[in-house]
Amino acid sequence: MSALARWTLAARVAAAALAGSAALAVTTFAAWRQVEPLPPAPRAEKIAAMPEVRVPRRDASDGVVLAAVARDPFRADRRRPPGRYRMPGEPAPAPVDAPQLPVTQPPPVYAYRLLGTVVLESGGLAALAGPSGEGKIVRLGQQIDQFRLVRVTPGSATLAGSDTTLVLRTGGSE
């Protein structure tokens, strides 16, 4: 049996494709190696002469430009002028009275400090220091001054007033 007879159809197709690729590569290489002559150089045209440049004479505006450069408008310490730029001869605007803003009272300062908490199934307790510094133990639902103790969690207590809610926290972990 010959070696060609043992080849499968796929092997024969692959060998044919390889032979075709090799022939294409040889043809491309031969065409690439062919050198064509360069086209003839175009005729040189006469180039026009450069126009004569005249130096402008110095006038009064040069002094204005040099003064602006001396003031350095891009320096880092330059700030915006206090007023709007006005054209020469434009009158200054009339001063405007500042509107009177209503005076509001600062919010009240509450001087309660949470000393500790105890969380129980039936509620909880909070040890609080009042404005004068005295300590007081308050049960959930009890009132201290104008606030009622509404919530106790480990390390925090919530006091609710008529229009203010205070959440107090201890300084460290309990």
HUNOR-V803430 format. One record per run of one state. SS is the DSSP state (helix for helix, strand for strand, loop for the rest). FROM is the first residue (numbers start at 0). TO is the last residue. If there is no record, write none. Layout:
# HUNOR-V803430
ss:SS from:FROM to:TO
ss:SS from:FROM to:TO
This chain:
# HUNOR-V803430
ss:loop from:0 to:7
ss:helix from:8 to:32
ss:loop from:33 to:58
ss:helix from:59 to:70
ss:loop from:71 to:111
ss:strand from:112 to:119
ss:loop from:120 to:121
ss:strand from:122 to:128
ss:loop from:129 to:133
ss:strand from:134 to:138
ss:loop from:139 to:141
ss:strand from:142 to:143
ss:loop from:144 to:145
ss:strand from:146 to:152
ss:loop from:153 to:154
ss:strand from:155 to:159
ss:loop from:160 to:163
ss:strand from:164 to:168
ss:loop from:169 to:173
